[in-house]
């Protein structure tokens, strides 16, 4: 179930960046980011802005392979950043990416790090529109939480974020790239995530089925070996390992060890 259109995703890349800009105004960017060990807030912002520019070049040039990305992975030069300087640079990169995506259109063909599979639009520009919507939203969470502020997220964005995570996290290629993920599979291993702050018609429930020879997920209301119930945004942050599963307002029912094992082994994000 895909809720966000291509155009909405392009808009969200900018909107999430603008929200981030507001959150860092006047902030101390040298504060460490617990959810991105080794980075401070300024380095996180430079990473995000670098990924926006990298994706923009990928789409603009219709790249047939991955472009160099070391410039936003080696963040040592950015330990002492100034919000007044970084903020406009950050927004500029997001706007450039959104504009280039719209000019290309969702079906423009280019290299992506994953194949076309199920709900994953591999090989097309729409992959980057969706991926950088949620890359931006989650790195905004990293920064906001590091600065001690409250993080909120639009319901439709959060729903699409969990759907995308589930789709990418169940790609068969993970077993080749991350062999340890095979250890997740086994009889009786099912997980259910249930948002408690959405209307029933939103169907904000996800089942992860590990009982076969592949990772399967679906939107469904089913009994499972372990169930996690909590606010929608909290569920998103939990599966992205941005918030502990054992947090206020979150209820875990059933096999907690299976949940811990799953969170330990899943590698996407």
Buried (B, 14 or more C-beta within 10 A) or exposed (E): EBBBEBEBBBBBBBBBBBBBBEBBEEBEBEBBBEBBEEBBBBBBBBBBBBBBBBBBBBBBEEBEEEEEEEEBEEBEEBEEBEBEEBBEEBBBBBBBBBBBBBEBEBEBEBBBEBEEBEBBBBBBBBBBBBBBBBBBBBBBBBBBBBBEEEBEBBBEBBBBBBBBBBBBBBBEEBBEEEEEBBEBBEEEBBBBBBBBBBEEEBBBBBBBBBEEEBBBBEBEEEEBBBBBBBBBBBBBBBBBEBBEBEEEEBEBBBBEEBBBBBBEBBEBB
